């Protein structure tokens, strides 16, 4: 995408005149604006002007464009001029594809916005790239909302600046950052392959009606849990009535009692049964399967 600004100036006179008197005759010398009548190579001499007599309509002498008669129109760079009695006035702007943009008008084509603006004695031609989103053209520097994302139009196209916070009209989380509001963490994450994701995570872990803070450990029905980051609950293991702790996935034989702590699908079980005068291996081979576990296995079949 491209960006360009071109300026033109509406001078009171784009050519200047100097009169020389010789033998009661006068000659009018026209040169491009700012050039010296004595040294200019572009001057036009109108001879034999009677002193005090009426002047004919004057041509326009424009540097780099030549001489143009009164009333004639011509192009120079991105501007369309008309010669008005020696003054070259801008009457419109012209794009590279020769499209005409009238003064104080805007013209949009192929994602490029063309403007022809007048301020005082200055006419400005602007050519700006735009971003096209949801049927709307946005200028460079404009920002707009698309779903959960705030997007800014830049020269190389639309760029996501951040994620809008849920239930808020204007507040955003900047791209790649997180903020904490109350007991929630709002994140605007950059995912693989350039994807952007807005997420909300509780700062604690909810278990029934209870909310546990990050790092907190608790026990519920022989299962020991810990609240880790982003509101995730992790199972640490199992514990019996006497405080004996068995890590998740471990089996323990103590005083003729086998203690088991294991997972089936997403459910953690604490299983305890008696097994005397045998090794742990033999006990596990002949271990009874609790009815709840059998039900889960049956659902899998």
C-alpha positions as CSV (number, residue, x, y, z in Angstrom):
1,X,0.0,0.0,0.0
2,X,1.2,3.6,-0.7
3,X,0.8,7.0,0.7
4,X,1.4,10.3,-1.0
5,X,0.6,14.0,-0.6
6,X,1.2,16.6,-3.3
7,X,0.7,20.3,-2.9
8,X,-0.2,23.1,-5.3
9,X,-0.5,26.8,-4.6
10,X,-3.1,29.2,-5.9
11,X,-1.1,32.4,-6.2
12,X,-2.8,35.8,-6.8
13,X,-0.8,35.7,-10.1
14,X,1.3,32.8,-11.3
15,X,3.1,35.1,-13.7
16,X,4.3,38.6,-13.0
17,X,4.5,41.6,-15.4
18,X,6.9,44.4,-15.8
19,X,6.4,47.3,-18.1
20,X,9.2,49.0,-20.0
21,X,8.6,52.4,-21.7
22,X,10.4,53.3,-24.9
23,X,9.5,56.1,-27.4
24,X,6.1,56.5,-25.7
25,X,5.5,52.8,-26.3
26,X,5.1,50.3,-23.5
27,X,5.9,46.5,-23.6
28,X,4.4,44.1,-21.0
29,X,6.8,41.3,-20.0
30,X,5.3,38.1,-18.6
31,X,7.4,35.5,-16.8
32,X,6.7,32.5,-14.5
33,X,6.1,33.4,-10.9
34,X,9.3,34.3,-9.1
35,X,11.5,34.6,-12.1
36,X,13.4,37.7,-13.1
37,X,12.1,39.3,-16.3
38,X,15.6,40.3,-17.4
39,X,17.0,36.7,-17.2
40,X,14.1,34.4,-17.6
41,X,14.1,32.1,-20.6
42,X,10.3,31.7,-20.4
43,X,9.2,35.2,-20.8
44,X,6.5,36.4,-23.1
45,X,6.6,40.0,-24.4
46,X,3.4,41.8,-25.4
47,X,4.6,44.9,-27.4
48,X,3.0,48.3,-28.2
49,X,0.6,48.7,-25.2
50,X,-0.7,52.2,-25.3
51,X,-0.1,54.0,-22.1
52,X,-3.4,54.1,-20.2
53,X,-5.1,51.9,-22.8
54,X,-7.0,48.7,-22.0
55,X,-5.0,45.5,-21.6
56,X,-5.9,42.4,-23.7
57,X,-6.6,39.2,-21.8
58,X,-3.1,37.9,-20.7
59,X,-1.8,34.5,-21.2
60,X,-0.3,32.4,-18.4
61,X,3.4,31.6,-18.4
62,X,4.1,28.6,-16.1
63,X,7.5,27.1,-15.4
64,X,7.8,23.6,-16.8
65,X,4.5,23.9,-18.6
66,X,4.9,26.7,-21.1
67,X,2.5,29.4,-22.2
68,X,-1.3,29.0,-22.1
69,X,-3.8,31.5,-23.6
70,X,-6.5,33.1,-21.5
71,X,-9.4,30.6,-20.9
72,X,-7.2,27.6,-21.8
73,X,-7.0,24.6,-19.4
74,X,-4.0,22.4,-19.0
75,X,-2.5,19.7,-16.7
76,X,0.7,19.9,-14.6
77,X,1.6,17.1,-12.2
78,X,-1.6,16.2,-10.4
79,X,-3.5,19.4,-11.0
80,X,-5.9,20.7,-13.7
81,X,-5.4,24.5,-14.3
82,X,-7.3,27.2,-16.1
83,X,-5.7,30.3,-17.3
84,X,-7.6,33.4,-16.1
85,X,-6.1,36.6,-17.5
86,X,-2.5,35.7,-16.6
87,X,-3.3,33.7,-13.4
88,X,-3.1,29.9,-13.6
89,X,-5.8,28.7,-11.2
90,X,-6.3,25.1,-10.0
91,X,-9.8,24.0,-10.8
92,X,-9.4,20.2,-10.0
93,X,-7.0,17.5,-9.0
94,X,-6.0,14.6,-11.3
95,X,-4.9,11.1,-10.1
96,X,-2.3,8.9,-11.9
97,X,-5.1,7.1,-13.8
98,X,-6.4,10.5,-15.0
99,X,-9.5,10.5,-12.8
100,X,-10.6,14.0,-12.0
101,X,-11.3,15.0,-8.4
102,X,-13.2,18.2,-8.0
103,X,-12.0,20.7,-5.4
104,X,-13.2,19.9,-1.8
105,X,-14.3,16.4,-3.0
106,X,-13.1,12.9,-2.2
107,X,-12.7,10.1,-4.8
108,X,-12.2,6.4,-3.8
109,X,-10.9,3.7,-6.2
110,X,-9.2,0.4,-5.7
111,X,-8.7,1.0,-2.0
112,X,-7.0,4.4,-2.5
113,X,-8.7,7.5,-1.2
114,X,-8.0,10.7,-3.3
115,X,-8.8,14.1,-1.9
116,X,-8.6,17.6,-3.5
117,X,-8.7,20.2,-0.7
118,X,-8.5,23.9,-0.7
119,X,-7.3,26.0,2.3
120,X,-6.8,29.7,1.7
121,X,-4.7,30.0,-1.4
122,X,-3.4,26.4,-1.2
123,X,-4.8,23.4,-3.0
124,X,-3.7,20.0,-1.6
125,X,-4.0,16.7,-3.4
126,X,-3.8,13.7,-1.1
127,X,-3.5,10.1,-2.1
128,X,-4.0,7.7,0.9
129,X,-4.2,4.0,1.2
130,X,-7.2,2.6,3.0
131,X,-8.2,-0.6,4.8
132,X,-11.4,-2.3,3.6
133,X,-13.2,-4.2,6.4
134,X,-16.9,-5.2,6.6
135,X,-17.8,-3.1,3.7
136,X,-16.1,0.1,5.0
137,X,-13.0,1.9,3.9
138,X,-10.8,3.2,6.8
139,X,-8.0,5.7,6.4
140,X,-4.5,5.1,7.7
141,X,-4.5,5.7,11.4
142,X,-8.2,5.0,11.9
143,X,-9.1,2.3,14.4
144,X,-12.3,0.2,14.4
145,X,-13.8,-2.8,16.2
146,X,-14.2,-6.2,14.6
147,X,-15.7,-8.7,17.1
148,X,-13.5,-8.8,20.2
149,X,-10.6,-7.1,18.5
150,X,-9.5,-3.5,18.1
151,X,-7.9,-3.0,14.7
152,X,-5.9,0.0,13.4
153,X,-5.4,0.7,9.8
154,X,-1.7,1.0,8.9
155,X,0.2,1.5,5.6
156,X,0.7,-2.3,5.2
157,X,-2.9,-3.2,6.0
158,X,-5.1,-3.7,9.1
159,X,-3.3,-4.7,12.3
160,X,-4.8,-6.0,15.5
161,X,-3.9,-3.6,18.4
162,X,-5.6,-5.4,21.2
163,X,-8.7,-7.2,22.5
164,X,-11.8,-5.5,23.9
165,X,-12.6,-6.4,27.5
166,X,-15.8,-8.3,27.8
167,X,-18.9,-6.1,28.6
168,X,-16.9,-2.9,28.1
169,X,-17.2,-0.5,25.1
170,X,-13.7,1.0,24.8
171,X,-11.3,-0.7,27.3
172,X,-8.8,-3.1,25.7
173,X,-6.0,-5.4,26.6
174,X,-3.0,-4.7,24.4
175,X,-1.8,-7.5,22.1
176,X,0.3,-10.0,24.0
177,X,-0.6,-8.6,27.4
178,X,-2.9,-9.5,30.3
179,X,-4.7,-7.5,33.0
180,X,-6.5,-8.5,36.2
181,X,-10.0,-7.2,36.9
182,X,-11.5,-8.3,40.1
183,X,-11.0,-12.1,40.3
184,X,-10.5,-12.6,36.5
185,X,-7.5,-12.4,34.3
186,X,-8.1,-11.0,30.8
187,X,-5.5,-11.9,28.1
188,X,-5.0,-11.0,24.5
189,X,-2.8,-13.9,23.4
190,X,-0.7,-14.3,20.2
191,X,-1.2,-17.9,19.1
192,X,0.8,-20.0,16.6
193,X,0.5,-19.0,12.9
194,X,-0.4,-15.4,13.9
195,X,-3.8,-16.2,15.4
196,X,-5.1,-13.9,18.2
197,X,-7.2,-15.2,21.1
198,X,-9.0,-13.3,23.8
199,X,-9.4,-15.4,27.0
200,X,-10.8,-14.9,30.5
201,X,-9.5,-17.0,33.3
202,X,-10.5,-17.1,37.0
203,X,-7.7,-16.2,39.4
204,X,-8.9,-19.0,41.7
205,X,-10.4,-22.4,41.3
206,X,-14.1,-23.1,41.9
207,X,-15.1,-26.4,43.6
208,X,-18.8,-26.5,44.2
209,X,-19.7,-23.3,46.1
210,X,-16.1,-22.7,47.2
211,X,-13.4,-20.7,45.5
212,X,-9.8,-21.4,46.2
213,X,-6.9,-19.1,45.5
214,X,-3.9,-19.9,43.4
215,X,-1.5,-22.3,45.3
216,X,-4.2,-23.3,47.9
217,X,-4.5,-27.1,48.7
218,X,-7.7,-28.8,50.0
219,X,-9.2,-32.2,50.4
220,X,-12.7,-33.4,49.3
221,X,-13.8,-37.0,49.7
222,X,-10.3,-38.5,50.1
223,X,-9.0,-36.6,47.0
224,X,-6.4,-33.9,47.6
225,X,-6.4,-30.9,45.1
226,X,-4.3,-27.9,44.5
227,X,-5.3,-24.7,42.6
228,X,-2.6,-23.8,40.1
229,X,-2.3,-20.9,37.6
230,X,-5.1,-19.7,35.4
231,X,-7.8,-21.3,37.6
232,X,-6.8,-24.9,36.8
233,X,-7.4,-27.5,39.5
234,X,-4.8,-30.2,39.8
235,X,-5.2,-33.6,41.6
236,X,-2.2,-34.2,43.9
237,X,-3.3,-37.6,45.2
238,X,-5.5,-39.3,47.8
239,X,-5.6,-39.3,51.6
240,X,-7.3,-41.7,54.1
241,X,-8.9,-40.8,57.4
242,X,-5.7,-41.1,59.3
243,X,-3.8,-38.6,57.1
244,X,-1.9,-41.2,55.0
245,X,-1.2,-39.5,51.6
246,X,-0.9,-41.5,48.4
247,X,0.3,-39.8,45.2
248,X,-1.9,-40.0,42.2
249,X,-1.0,-43.1,40.2
250,X,0.7,-44.8,43.1
251,X,-0.3,-48.0,45.1
252,X,0.7,-48.6,48.7
253,X,0.6,-51.7,50.9
254,X,0.7,-51.1,54.6
255,X,-0.2,-53.4,57.4
256,X,-2.2,-55.7,55.2
257,X,-4.2,-52.8,53.6
258,X,-3.8,-51.8,50.0
259,X,-4.3,-48.1,49.2
260,X,-4.8,-47.1,45.6
261,X,-5.1,-43.6,44.0
262,X,-5.7,-43.6,40.3
263,X,-7.7,-41.9,37.4
264,X,-10.2,-43.3,35.0
265,X,-10.9,-40.8,32.3
266,X,-11.3,-37.6,34.2
267,X,-12.4,-39.1,37.5
268,X,-10.0,-39.8,40.4
269,X,-10.6,-42.8,42.7
270,X,-9.3,-43.7,46.1
271,X,-9.6,-47.4,46.6
272,X,-8.7,-49.3,49.8
273,X,-9.0,-53.0,50.4
274,X,-7.5,-55.7,52.7
275,X,-4.8,-58.1,51.4
276,X,-2.7,-59.9,54.0
277,X,0.3,-62.2,53.6
278,X,0.8,-61.3,49.9
279,X,3.0,-59.0,47.9
280,X,1.6,-55.7,46.5
281,X,1.9,-57.2,43.0
282,X,-0.2,-60.2,43.9
283,X,-2.7,-58.0,45.7
284,X,-3.1,-55.8,42.6
285,X,-3.6,-58.8,40.3
286,X,-6.5,-59.9,42.4
287,X,-7.8,-56.5,43.4
288,X,-11.6,-56.0,43.4
289,X,-12.9,-53.4,41.1
290,X,-15.3,-50.9,42.7
291,X,-18.7,-50.6,41.2
292,X,-18.2,-47.0,40.2
293,X,-15.1,-47.9,38.3
294,X,-16.9,-50.8,36.6
295,X,-19.6,-48.4,35.5
296,X,-17.1,-46.1,33.8
297,X,-15.4,-49.0,32.1
298,X,-18.8,-50.3,30.8
299,X,-19.6,-46.9,29.4
300,X,-16.3,-47.0,27.4
301,X,-17.2,-50.3,25.7
